[in-house]
């Protein structure tokens, strides 16, 4: 191989910093690198078996296996597989670029959460476990050849910010990773990874469940024997044999009494690349006309991209021990995308396609069964361990709420699990059933208010009358809540109603009618002033009227039943890149000193040009009070400065 055919490449700037952080960060269990390399080798074998379903020639007669070889004198450890291998471009894409969709974010989070546990967790989240090899190696070399191709590729790096890439030769498909190991250093947590017993212990701990044999090439010296089988004194010979280090029995197929908590925890880390322990584990088995089994895990923490639209999710699907799909999204609804694990069924065809999966009644049955079991387990956690469930809710509650807008078959089960903050208790969340149990005897509706945060909602003028009269209001402060209230119209016979769209103070029917009559009479008295305001604000509001909901604020903006909430309007404009805003209703507090002074000013001079300015100021005030911005910030500031100047001059 000539030097001319070798190419040197530099990692991207943020990638080099990320690699430096990973290599030099404190790390409690450096031995984890071997688990990551074995896991990658196992994935490569899975992919080959899957592609061989339609291209049998790729597999041939070779037994899929993973080999570990050590050379104590050269200080090398080699991980070799005969799986799918990689093409040159795949090497560049998968190895030459770290976390290509989020390396900058990963680097920032590593710097921010640079504890050993934080480093471990984030490495797993971003799928860059291969680079943990640099923690124990001075140099890492990859030799790989993709199944069906003739040319191999060699990748080499010392972790210094560059890597070399060159054509190479390899007998057969697969990947060989050679680690040029650092010296053993107990103080730094680096063991002698050329020692069979060290490697065997690591494999047993982390990778015993891998379904492919993990072979160790064992060499030992034996006395030579004569023709009669007696040892010849002073003469020995080297014997080489393969020793299988793992049991090759998947965790989900073994009897429960044979599987330890440590086994489950390590298997979870294998399928999820999450370095935390799982929050909950579900081992399930269905028998009957269709048989299938599953081992599912609910994580403790949400991955950084769980709420990204393009989040790739799904369970591993096995058919007769062959992994058909690594992320089968059809097995669970999207709102349960945080669940990790495997499902195996012998009743599905080995060559099933994704299109067939979407139509297969067996898959639909498994999906319903798994969904029901996951929700049942969450309900059990909620009933038996409130703190544990609240920890789950902080990370995955927004995802679970999505189910209320999409999974009508499990709506009742979801309603038992969904929590909301409310005005009842600033420290605790409530269910809808809890709210309903506390409703006043004359209360006909469940009240809620949407907004950007609890702080914004709690300061809203729309709550004044409800707070004064002791009516509880749900605070819907997650973006998904806007979707929830579009589909959740009522609960226990009580309609959900936004306080931003109610017309009068809460109370009984007779009281409401009395308030409405009094308000109508007052509006008739000041209708000319209201018309002046409407004319000035006609581009922004469709009506100006008096309010029965306000007790301390001078004004607020409200919507009709069919109008968007301010929060939903913001979200829609953010997604659509702007556009015309809807016109709402400006309500004025007739008992406030500001309105009384405006009445006096109008009575003195109905043509006073400042009346229109005050109308704009009141609308700007109402927008600010609900957490929105004035329509024209520059004009609002100028009008405000003018009023202050006028007031200070008197």
Secondary structure, DSSP 8 states (H G I E B T S, - for coil): --GGG-EEEE--HHHHHHHHHHHHS--S-TTHHHHHHHHHHHHHHHHHHHHTTT-GGGTTT---EEEEEEETTTTEEEEEE-SS---HHHHHHHTSSSSTTTHHHHHHHHHHT-SHHHHHHHHHHHT-GGGGGGGTEEEEEEEEE-TT-S-EEEEEE-SSSEEEEEEE--SSSEEEEEEEE---BGGGTB--TT-HHHHHHHHHHHSTT-SSEEEEEEEEEEEEE-TTS-EEEEEEEEEEEEEE-S----GGGS-GGG--HHHHHHHHHHHH---S--SEEEEEEE-SSS-EEEEEEE-SS--TTTTSTT----EEEEETTEEEEEEEGGGS-GGGTTEEEEEEESSS-TT--HHHHHH-HHHHHHHHHHHHHHHHHHHHHHHH-HHHHHHHHHHHHHHHHHGGGT-GGGHHHHHHH--EEESS-TT-EE-HHHHHHH--TT--EEEEEE-SSHHHHHT-GGGHHHHHHT--EEEE-SHHHHHHHHH--EETTEEEEETTS--S-SS-HHHHHHHHHHHHHHHHHTHHHHHHHHHHHTTTEEEEEEESS-SS-SEEEE--TTS--HHHHHHHHHHHT------EEEEEETTSHHHHHHHHHHHH-TT-THHHHHHHHHHHHHHHHTT---SSHHHHHHHHHHHHHHHHH-
